[in-house]
């Protein structure tokens, strides 16, 4: 596991949430069974839950569909940051090309 990558992800997530650039960060956290699972971070204080290692295999871009709708009627859709692996960036590009998500609402 590369601790420098984990530290960089945590710091960036904390920075984005504290500055209100995004409402949510989608990343990976340690699973109780020893692997990694998707994590949805809304509070800068919880950025420490984020991790990066060889078990981070899920395509987190699939969760952007869940986050593209506003929580309440009349609100803006949330702005979301997502941790993306190179292979996942292809699916993100397809969603953007098909206008299924708005580019200005996604921080990669």
NORURJO-V233402 format. One record per helix or strand of 3 or more residues. SS is the DSSP state (A for helix, B for strand). FROM is the first residue (numbers start at 1). TO is the last residue. If there is no record, write none. Layout:
ss,from,to
SS,FROM,TO
SS,FROM,TO
//
This chain:
ss,from,to
A,3,18
B,24,30
B,36,41
A,44,49
A,60,64
B,80,82
A,86,97
A,103,105
//
